[in-house]
Amino acid sequence: MSDPQLYAKLKEFIGFGPEDLQNLRALAPLFKEHGAAITDSFYTRLAANPDTAPLIEGRVEKLKQTHMRWMEGLFLGEYGDSYMEERWRIGLVHVRVGIPPWWVEAVTSFLRDAGSALITSTFPGPEGAALSRSYLKILDIDLWLINLAYNDERLARLCNFTGMSRKLLERCVAQGK
């Protein structure tokens, strides 16, 4: 399950604040104009990879639309509990359709690179650097939430498989430290 307190601590730790909200809102028009090209490039790469191509086969256009909505959400300037819950659900969908977590990491790396290149080519100098930092922060937050969803879902599956309580499994994991 998502954890609003942990979410708030993470945002505080990485320094995600009002300036980032302003920066991300300022990026919305740029990504509205160029986001489709990033999405197309992203899905072209997925389709060309033998490990990811079967995951998207026959659904590329619908997935592109979903990806565009996700990307638009990065720039709305609203990053409270509802944002956290939505990103958490996205993580659960990735788990349930069988996307291995390392592909989510790789995809995020692709999006970091493509988005940062777009930002810094459009806004050279200190402005572009600040905008890019905010973009990277929100991608990291999204990735963190998706990874937590993976961890939570795996723990739930282990509980179901073993019949052990969640608390007991968490204690077992903690004992390994």
Buried (B, 14 or more C-beta within 10 A) or exposed (E): EBBEEEBBEBBEEBEBEEEBBBBBBBBBEBBEEBBBEBBEEBBEBBEEBEEBEEBBEEEBEEBBEBBBEBBEBBBEBEBEEEBBBBBBBBBBEBBEEEBBBEBBEBBBEBBBEBBBEBBBEBBEEEBBEBBBBBBBBBBBBBBBBBBBBBEBBEBBEBBEEEEBEEEEBEEEEEEEE
